[in-house]
Amino acid sequence: MTIDDTTMFDINNILRENIKNLTPYSSARDEFKGEASVYLDANENAFGSPLDEQYNRYPDPLQYKVKMRLSEIKGVPARNIFVGNGSDEAIDVLFRSFCNPGVDNVILVPPTYGMYEVSANINDINTKKVLLTDEFQLNLEGIADAIDKNTKLIFICSPNNPTGNSINREDVETLLNNFQGIVVVDEAYINFSRQKSFIQELTEYSNLVVLQTLSKAWGLAGLRVGMAYASEEIIEVMNKVKPPYNVNESSQQLALKALSNIEQVNGWIKETLAQRDKLVLALKDLDFVQDIYPSDANFILVKTVDPKGIYNFLVQAGIIVRDRSKVELCEGCLRITIGTPAENEKLIETIRNFR
Ligand SMILES: *Cc1c(COP(=O)(O)O)cnc(C)c1O
């Protein structure tokens, strides 16, 4: 990749014209932001909800309290945070903000998280695929060749799902320094990683978007809360494009409560890492296991001689893992999430009896 100092990243060069000109929806809560005693401006039911908890009022469209707490934890100003209905929503909003249907393209580096491609297809955006290397690292030359004038986004997942490894930091920096579009670094599994988050680089790179989520280490997959961290300019665009009330009131309240319980989460992370080591040791010696790839996440990718057979054998015992053997570069592989000690023990005891 060549370094081109003459063209700096400029959001206006990649923003869709219709989004640049968009007048966003203005909600009742946008138009009156103060405190009042009588709210007759949003057609809500003023009597209440037919529940013990009251949800009759619309939620905060910009999730201010959640963002303030995230800001304290992450050391990133609230204006650099987007909160979505899962990070999957942030992915979709990025497509809708920056990619013209039928015209633009994005670069994906498989094997990786499947939602990038699905979201691209839904939005009618071309995907250019540049396979990871045999070490599951970026093929920088291949990516440089694939970039054209309509390439808007590059998705990098680190630690990567389903391979589990982190992507080399210098390679991601090379992309950030040379690509004139946005580099999305998906850190859904960062809490389990030995590597530093890219969140601290936001001031350095105006074309960086970091995705994180409360669905994995934070144990809140059912609430659907995900975050994007980026420059104020990018966050403003994303807020304009998202549905006005994209994160519901109960999810905001519960996320806020959970975010004050870091100790519990950190304890689980430690336990998960210890369990991961234990599981690797137990599986390593089985003759039908060919390889276990190094993991920075709460799952391991295990190469076996008979993925389908092992998968079905485990299903019989009520244990479900993910068959990834049809995925390119993952031939023979099962992806196994680290469970509780009892669950992992059951897996080990069961899988030992295969063949
Ligand atoms: C699980 C996962 C997500 C999911 O995010 P949600 O916040 O639950 O939508 C995002 N990215 C990757 C790589 C994942 O594995």
The ligand as a Tripos MOL2 file, in Angstrom:
@<TRIPOS>MOLECULE
LIG
   15    15     1     0     0
SMALL
NO_CHARGES

@<TRIPOS>ATOM
      1 C1        -21.5450  -11.5370   18.7400 C.3       1 LIG1
      2 C2        -20.9080  -10.5520   17.8410 C.ar      1 LIG1
      3 C3        -21.4680   -9.3110   17.6470 C.ar      1 LIG1
      4 C4        -22.8490   -9.1160   18.1840 C.3       1 LIG1
      5 O1        -23.1680   -7.9700   18.5970 O.3       1 LIG1
      6 P1        -24.5780   -7.5530   19.1940 P.3       1 LIG1
      7 O2        -24.1680   -6.3830   19.9900 O.co2     1 LIG1
      8 O3        -25.1330   -8.6770   20.0070 O.co2     1 LIG1
      9 O4        -25.4430   -7.1940   18.0030 O.co2     1 LIG1
     10 C5        -20.7900   -8.3670   16.8930 C.ar      1 LIG1
     11 N1        -19.6120   -8.6800   16.3040 N.ar      1 LIG1
     12 C6        -19.0620   -9.8910   16.4500 C.ar      1 LIG1
     13 C7        -17.7830  -10.1970   15.8080 C.3       1 LIG1
     14 C8        -19.7010  -10.8700   17.2050 C.ar      1 LIG1
     15 O5        -19.1750  -12.0980   17.3120 O.3       1 LIG1
@<TRIPOS>BOND
     1     1     2 1
     2     2     3 ar
     3     2    14 ar
     4     3     4 1
     5     3    10 ar
     6     4     5 1
     7     5     6 1
     8     6     7 2
     9     6     8 1
    10     6     9 1
    11    10    11 ar
    12    11    12 ar
    13    12    13 1
    14    12    14 ar
    15    14    15 1
@<TRIPOS>SUBSTRUCTURE
     1 LIG1         1 GROUP 0 **** ****
